[in-house]
Amino acid sequence: MIKLIFNKPLQIGASLYGILYFVGIALPVLTGEFKGGKFENISILAMFLFFVGGLFYSWFNERLGGLLFQIWYLIIWILSYFFWPGAGLVLVMSFPILLIGIFMYQNAFVKRFKNSSTKLKLEKHLLSVFMLNYAILYIVVAIPKLLQNFTKYLEQPYLIFSLLLLVFLISFIFSWKKELFAGILLIIWYLIVIISSYTSSEIYNESPSFAMGLTLLIQGILFIKYDTKQKKLKTKL
């Protein structure tokens, strides 16, 4: 039994995170130490219960647990941007659970095909899951902003945000079949974020943080690396 438990490092990591989650966030709400609004308090406790549900299932059904963790992070992202004022740090603190959820989902996929030589396909599957998560999170934040003030993002200097969204969407489309082009576009996307942020204070205040944008830069590099491996494999065959 003990050996079985220690063979699940992702679940152990998520459980330790859950303890910190309860002590640092849920418990202060329950004791009244955290002075938030009624909706804020209820939503915080609801998200903790959602997390506990994902953690429970992750020990018995890794694929479902991983999927629930990804959905949990998506809801946290929405709440942080639209309903929890000043909760930007929450996105950074909750990011490890997104990674754990993705890797749990990937592990379930690997076990399913453990007897076949599909290492490269598994790598592409993982990259696709990451990209899909980024796309959902990006669109959840970007589209409402564009719809609220469409004309603003058609004028300088805010036109750059429309350009960034367009570059990302094109890279997302390319990522399914043309990984090299997707990788190059994601690197260009990050370069645009850095350059525009340093040349315009308005862009700097509204642009994605360099830390969060860095994940897309890494994704771009990994797409290019995958494309190189794929071409080498084809030459061998």
C-alpha positions in Angstrom: 0.0 0.0 0.0 2.8 2.4 1.0 4.7 1.5 -2.2 1.6 2.2 -4.3 1.2 5.6 -2.7 4.8 6.6 -3.3 4.5 5.5 -7.0 2.1 8.5 -7.4 4.4 11.6 -7.1 2.0 13.9 -8.9 -0.8 13.0 -6.5 1.5 13.4 -3.5 2.5 16.9 -4.8 -1.2 17.8 -5.3 -2.0 16.6 -1.8 0.8 18.7 -0.2 -0.5 21.6 -2.3 -4.0 20.9 -0.9 -2.8 21.1 2.7 -1.2 24.5 2.0 -4.4 25.5 0.1 -6.6 24.7 3.1 -4.3 26.3 5.7 -3.5 29.4 3.7 -6.8 30.2 1.9 -9.8 28.1 2.9 -9.2 28.1 6.7 -9.0 31.9 7.0 -12.3 32.2 5.1 -14.0 29.6 7.5 -12.7 31.3 10.6 -13.6 34.8 9.4 -10.0 36.0 9.4 -10.3 36.8 5.7 -12.6 39.7 5.2 -14.0 39.3 1.7 -17.4 39.8 0.2 -20.1 37.2 0.4 -19.7 36.0 -3.2 -15.9 36.0 -2.8 -16.0 33.9 0.3 -18.5 31.4 -1.2 -16.5 31.1 -4.5 -13.2 30.6 -2.6 -14.7 27.7 -0.6 -16.5 26.3 -3.6 -13.2 26.2 -5.6 -11.5 24.5 -2.6 -14.2 21.8 -2.7 -13.7 21.5 -6.4 -10.0 21.0 -5.9 -10.6 18.3 -3.2 -12.9 16.5 -5.7 -10.2 16.6 -8.3 -7.6 15.4 -5.8 -9.8 12.5 -4.7 -10.4 11.3 -8.2 -6.7 11.7 -9.2 -5.8 8.8 -6.9 -8.1 6.4 -8.6 -8.6 7.9 -12.1 -5.6 9.9 -13.1 -7.1 11.0 -16.4 -10.3 12.4 -14.8 -8.3 13.9 -11.9 -6.0 15.6 -14.3 -8.9 17.0 -16.4 -10.6 18.3 -13.2 -7.4 20.1 -12.2 -7.2 21.8 -15.6 -10.9 22.8 -15.3 -10.2 24.1 -11.8 -7.4 26.3 -13.0 -9.6 27.7 -15.8 -12.3 28.7 -13.3 -9.7 30.2 -11.0 -8.4 32.2 -14.0 -11.9 33.5 -14.7 -12.6 34.4 -11.1 -9.3 36.1 -10.6 -9.8 38.3 -13.7 -13.4 39.2 -13.3 -14.6 38.6 -9.7 -11.6 38.6 -7.3 -10.1 42.1 -7.2 -6.3 42.2 -6.8 -6.0 38.5 -7.0 -3.3 38.4 -9.8 -0.9 36.5 -7.5 -3.5 33.7 -7.3 -2.8 32.8 -10.9 0.9 32.3 -10.2 0.2 30.3 -7.0 -2.3 28.0 -8.7 -0.2 27.5 -11.9 1.5 24.3 -10.4 -1.8 22.5 -10.3 -2.4 23.2 -14.0 1.0 21.6 -14.7 0.2 18.6 -12.4 -3.2 18.2 -14.1 -1.7 18.2 -17.6 1.0 15.7 -16.6 -1.6 13.4 -14.9 -3.7 13.5 -18.0 -0.5 12.7 -20.0 0.4 9.8 -17.7 -3.0 8.2 -18.2 -2.4 8.5 -22.0 1.1 7.0 -21.7 -0.2 4.0 -19.7 -2.8 3.4 -22.3 -0.2 3.0 -25.0 2.7 1.7 -23.0 3.2 -1.3 -25.2 3.5 0.7 -28.5 6.5 2.7 -29.8 4.7 6.1 -29.8 7.1 8.3 -27.8 7.0 11.1 -30.4 3.2 10.9 -30.6 3.0 11.2 -26.9 5.2 14.2 -26.9 3.0 15.8 -29.5 -0.1 15.0 -27.5 1.4 16.7 -24.4 2.3 19.8 -26.5 -1.3 19.8 -27.9 -2.8 19.6 -24.4 -0.6 22.5 -23.2 -1.5 24.6 -26.3 -5.2 23.9 -25.8 -5.1 25.1 -22.2 -3.2 28.3 -23.2 -5.8 28.9 -25.9 -8.7 28.6 -23.6 -7.1 30.8 -20.9 -6.0 33.4 -23.5 -9.4 33.6 -25.2 -11.3 33.9 -21.8 -9.3 37.0 -21.0 -8.7 38.6 -24.4 -12.1 38.2 -26.1 -14.2 40.0 -23.4 -11.7 42.9 -23.4 -12.0 43.2 -27.2 -15.8 43.1 -27.1 -16.0 45.7 -24.3 -14.1 48.3 -26.2 -13.6 47.1 -29.8 -12.6 50.4 -31.3 -9.9 50.9 -28.6 -8.1 47.9 -29.8 -8.1 49.0 -33.4 -6.1 52.2 -32.6 -2.6 52.8 -31.6 -1.0 51.8 -29.3 -3.6 49.2 -28.3 -3.7 47.7 -31.8 -0.8 45.6 -30.7 -3.1 43.5 -28.6 -5.2 42.6 -31.6 -2.1 41.7 -33.4 -0.9 39.5 -30.5 -4.3 37.7 -30.5 -4.1 37.1 -34.2 -0.5 35.8 -34.1 -1.5 33.4 -31.3 -4.6 32.1 -33.1 -2.6 31.5 -36.2 0.0 29.6 -34.2 -2.7 27.6 -32.6 -4.0 26.5 -36.0 -0.5 25.7 -37.2 0.3 23.7 -34.0 -1.9 20.8 -35.1 0.0 20.0 -38.4 2.8 22.6 -38.9 4.7 22.6 -35.6 7.7 24.5 -36.9 5.6 27.5 -38.0 3.7 27.4 -34.8 6.9 27.5 -32.8 8.3 30.4 -34.8 5.0 32.4 -34.4 5.0 31.8 -30.6 8.5 33.1 -30.3 7.6 36.1 -32.4 4.5 36.6 -30.1 6.8 36.8 -27.1 9.2 39.2 -28.8 6.3 41.5 -29.6 5.2 41.5 -26.0 8.7 42.4 -24.7 9.4 45.1 -27.3 6.0 46.7 -27.2 6.0 46.7 -23.4 9.3 48.5 -23.2 8.4 51.1 -25.8 4.9 51.9 -24.5 3.8 52.4 -20.8 0.2 51.7 -21.9 1.1 48.4 -23.4 3.3 47.5 -20.4 0.4 48.1 -18.0 -2.1 45.9 -19.9 0.2 43.3 -21.6 0.6 39.7 -20.4 3.2 39.4 -17.7 6.7 38.3 -18.9 6.5 35.3 -16.6 3.1 34.0 -18.0 4.2 34.9 -21.5 7.4 32.9 -21.0 5.3 29.7 -21.0 4.4 30.4 -24.6 8.0 31.1 -25.5 9.0 27.7 -24.1 6.0 26.1 -25.9 7.4 27.6 -29.2 10.8 26.2 -28.6 9.4 22.8 -27.8 7.4 22.9 -31.0 10.5 23.6 -33.0 12.4 20.8 -31.1 9.5 18.4 -31.9 9.6 19.3 -35.6 13.3 18.6 -35.7 12.8 15.2 -34.0 10.0 14.3 -36.4 12.1 15.1 -39.4 15.0 13.0 -38.1 12.7 10.1 -37.6 11.4 10.4 -41.1 14.9 10.4 -42.6 15.7 7.2 -40.6 12.6 5.5 -42.0 
